[in-house]
Amino acid sequence: MEENWDVVVVGAGPAGSTAANEIAKAGFSTLLIERDKSPGRFNSCGGGIGYFLKELFDLPEEIVLAEISKVKLELGDAEKTYVSPKPLYISILRYQFDKFLAERAASNGAALLLNTKALDYDPLHKTLTCLNRETRTRVRFTARLFIFADGCRTLAWKCCKVGLPADKPLLIGIARELTAPGHDMDAYEFIFDEIKLPYGYFWVFPKGDTINVGVGGPVRHVRGRIDQMLEDWLATRPELRDLPCEHRTSGLIPGYIADKLHGAGVMAVGDAGGFLNPLTGGGIFLGMKSAQLAAGTAIEALSAGRFDSHFLARYTHRVKFGPIYSSVKFFDFLVKWSQNYREKKGKPMLGYVFRAYSDMMFHLLQVIKDI
């Protein structure tokens, strides 16, 4: 395989594949590297995304397993149900979704290299050292520009202090895909139990012949007991507890957008840049939007032959002076306020904040096209 590229993208999740697709379509040589044999197989995710993404990112019907127009919110003894005349969300399986995005990038000209782990990046020589996990051999790639979409423990921070810092607190989520052919569940459920889980929630996301259940929260609050928490909660749901589990995932989730998103010849997108809604823990849409912004900047840089930090700063500026950053910072403020309120007053508030957010999103998701 060619070793010199215009752009190397590390990580073939939704953000990485989106960036690679945009750049390859513009006619630049693009290498998309994925550490696993198939992207998305081990990502912890409920698999629920906004219905508007279907049109925004031109998603095919075959990866849409359910269209959801009902949402149930449970706050202790209180419940609220939202019913929309039109779909609010679509259900996906991450390994199908990620595979489609990676293969679409490849069909538009990107080279897709699977089962290859990025080990080290040399910013001085713009060289990425990788390990072929099948042959156990090392290979090096050089490029004019590198985009890191390799998760919240990104190599970009280790090698050039770009992206999410390694020492910052993270969230963790675990999910189970339960086999349930012929099930009649038609609503997304968000369950808050702020006695057992002060800063997180349980979820139920129905799909075609499966139901995704999971729990997420800050690592410092659930470390070592999150699996048992999900087991205990499932025991309270007789319609779910005995269903066979066909797939389990767990993973770390960023808690905020990184301060530094670019450097000389480098940009960080998706989880590597901390693109996540801190209130919901959802990161697919924000990650893909960050990738579009980075790809646009990459195309400008390649056209101008400019890869210095000053030129690539336009990516960071587009993020931090746009609607993504302002909305994420606002949600982060709400989460921190609810946490501080609980610590000072002893009264849980996160679920009520989420309810206000759900009230807003119920109307917004019926009309939104993009941000």
N, C-alpha and C positions, 0 to 999 in steps of 0.2 A: 504493500500500500504506500501511496505517496506520503512523504514525511513533512513536506512544506505546504502550508495552507494559508489562505487569507484569514480564516477564522477557525478556531477550534472551540467547540462548545462542550463543556464537561458536565454530563448528566442529561439523560434523555427522559426526564419527567416532563410534565406539561410546559413548564417554563423553558427548559432547554430545547425541547423539540420545537416550540413556537419560535424561539429566536433563530434556530438553525433553518427552519422553513422559510422565514422572511428573508434571511440573508442569501440563502441558496437561490430563491426565486429571483433575487436581484442580480444573479449571475456571478457571484463570488464563490470561490472554492471553499467549501465548508465541511468540517469533520465533526460529527456528533458522536461522542464517546459515552457509553453506558457500562456501568460496572457489573450489572447482572445479565443473565442470559436473555431476559426479556424485561423491558421496563415496566414499572408499576406493580410487580408481583409482590413486593415486600413492603409497600407503603401503607402505613396505618391511615385509613381514611374511611369515612362513612359512605362516600360515593354519592353525595347529593350536591348538585350545583344549580345555579339559577337557570331558569328556562331560557332567558334571553341569550345565554352563552351559545345555545344551539345555532342561532342565526349569526351571532357575532363572530364565532369561530368556524362557521360552516361545518357543523358536526352532522354526520350521517345518521339516519334513522336506526341503522342496525346496532349502534352502540347505546341507544336510549332504551333502557329496560322498563322504565315507567315514567309517566308524567304525573306530577303531584300537584294537586290544587287545594289540599287540606293540610293544615299544620296544627298540632296539639301541643300546648304548653302546660306543664304541670309544675306548680310552685307549692310544694308541701300539700296542704289540703285544698288549695285553690287550683282551678283549671280554666283554661281558655282555649277555644277552638276557632281557628280562622278558616273560612271556606271562600275560595275565590271562584268567579265564573270562568276563569281561564287558568292554565297551568302556571304555577309559581316556580317549580323545580323540576329537574329531570334526575332520574337515578341511573348511575353508571357503575360498572365494575372497573376499578382502576387499571387492572392489567389490560383490559380491552381498550380503554380510553387512551392510556399511555402508549400502547402498541400502535393504535391508529395514528396518533400524532407523530410518533417517530417514523413510521412508515410513510406518512404523507411528506415529511421533510425529505426522506430519501427519494421519494418519487419526484420531488421538485429539484433534485440535484445534490442534496447533501449526502456525504458518505457516512453510513451508520456502522459503527464498530461496537459490537456487543461483547459482554463478558470481559471487559477490559477496565481495570481499576487505575485511576490516576494516583500516582504515588508522591510526586514532587513537581514543583514548578519553579523554574529559575527565571526570575524577572529580568535579570541582566542580559541573558542570551535568548529570552523569550522561548524557552524550551520546556515542554511538558514530558515528564518521564512516566510511563504507564507499565502496568503488568498485565500480560495476557493470562487470564486466570485458568485457561485450559492448558496451554503449553508451558506456563510458568516462565516465559521469556519476557524480557523487558524491551520496550521500544520507545523511541523519543520522537516527539513531533514539535516542529517549530511553526510559528504562525505570526502574522502581523498583529493579531488581536485574539485575546482569549476571553470567553464568557463563561463564568463559573455558575452552574446551576446544580451543584452537587450537595445540596442539603445544608442544614444549619451547622454542621461541623465542617464547613467549607475549607478546602485547601487554599483558597484565596486569602483567608485570614492568616493561616499558618505561614504562608510564604511571602505575603506582601501587605498584610494588615488591611485588607479590603474585605468587606462583607461582615457577617455576623461574628462578633468576638467569641472566642472559645470559652471564656470564663463567665459569660452572662447566664442568668437563670433561664431555664427552658420549660416548656410544657411537655407533657407526654400523653399519648393517646394509644389505646388498644382497641381493636375491632375484631369482631367475629362475623363471618358470613354464614348464616344459618340456612340450611336447606329446607325450603318450605313450598314445594310445588302446590299450586292451587290455593295459596293463602288468599285471604280477603282483606288484608290490611291495605288501606289507601291513604294513610296520613303519615307525615313525618312527625315524630314525637321528640320533644326536648324536655327532660325531666331534671329538675333541680331539687337536690336534697342537701341543703346547706348545713345540716347537722353532721352528716357523714362526709360530705364533700363540699367544703366551704367555698372553693374557688373553681368549680368546674360543673360538668353536667353529664348525664347519661343520654344516649340517643337511640332511636329506633327508626331506621330508614328502609321501608319496603322496596323491593325491586321486582324483577320478573318472577323467578322461581326461588328467590332467596330473600332473606331479611337481614340487613346489616344492623348489628347492635354494638355499642361500645361505650367507652367512658374516657374523658380527658380532663386533665387538670395540671397544675404546677408540679414539677418533679419534686420539689421540697415538701409538698403536702401528701403525695401519694406514693413516694418511693417505697418499694418493697411490699406494697399491699394493694396495688391497683388491680391485679388479677383477681384477688379475693373479693375486692369491692364489686367487680362485675359479676362474679359468681353469686355473691349474696343478693345483688339486685335482681339478677335473672331468676333467682329462687322465688321472688315475689310476683313473677309473671308466668303463670301456669301455661299460657298459650305459647310461650317462648322457651321455657327452661328445658324441655325435653327434645327440642329440635336438634338434629345432628349438625355439627359444625364442619363445614367443608374447607374453611380457610381461616387462619388466624394471622393477625399482623399487629405489630407494635412499633412505635417510633417516636423520636424526639421532634418537637415542633417549636419553631421560634416564637418569641414573645413580643417582638417589636421590630420596626425597620431599623437597619443598621445606620449608624452615622455616616460611614464612609462606604460608598457604593461603587467607586471607581478608583483607578490608579493608572499609571502609565501602561497602556496596552492591556488593561484588565477592567472588566465590569462584573458585578455580581447580581444575579437575578433570582427570583423565586425564594425558596427557603434560605438560600445562601445569603440573600440580602435582607432576610427577615420580613418578607412580604406576606403578612398574615393579618386577618382581622382578629385582634386580641379578645374580642367579646365572644366570637363564635368558634375560633380556632380554625376557621376555613381559610385556605390559602391558594386554591387553584386559580380563581379568577384574578386575584391580585398578582399572583406569580406570572400568569400569562400576559397580563397588562404590562408588568415590569419588563418582560421579555420583548414585547413589541416596542417599548420605548428604547431598550438597549439595542435592538436590531436596527431601528431607525438611526440611532447614533452611530452604530457600526458601519452602516451603509454610507453615511456621510463621511466618516473617518476614512474608509477605504477609498472613496471617491476623491477625497482631498489629500490622501497620503499622510494624514495626521493621526498619530496614535499616542501623543503626549497626554499627560494628565489634564492639562489645561483644556485641551480640545474635548476630551471625553467627559469633562465636567458638565457638559450640556445634558448628559444622561441624568446625573444627579439633580441638576436644576429642574429638569422636566418632571422628575418624580416629586421633589420636595416643594415645587411651586404649583403642583397640580392637585386635582381632587383626591387622588389616591392617598397622598401623605396627610392632607388635612383631615380626611375621614378616619384614617387609621389612628392618628394622634388623638382625635376626639374620642374614639372608642377606647383607646388606651387610658385616657383620663377617666372615663366612666368606670372602667375596671378597677383602677387604682383607688378611685373615690369609694367604691363599694367595699373594697378590701379594708381601707382605712376606717370606714364607718363601722364595719363589723368589729374590728379590733378595738375601737374606742367605745362603742355603744353596746357591743354584744349582740347586735341585731343583724341578721343576714339581709343583704340588699341586692346581691348580684342577680338573683332571679327576677326581681322587680325591674332592674335596669334592662334585663334581657326582654322583659315583657314590653317595656316602652320601645325598645329597639324593634321588636316583632311587630308592634302596631305600625311603626313607620315603614318597615320593610314590606308588610302586607300590601300596602298601597303602592309603594315604589316598584316592587317586582312585577306589578301588573302593567307598568308603562315604560320601565327602563329599557334602553337599547344599548347603552354603553356609558362609560364615564371617562 
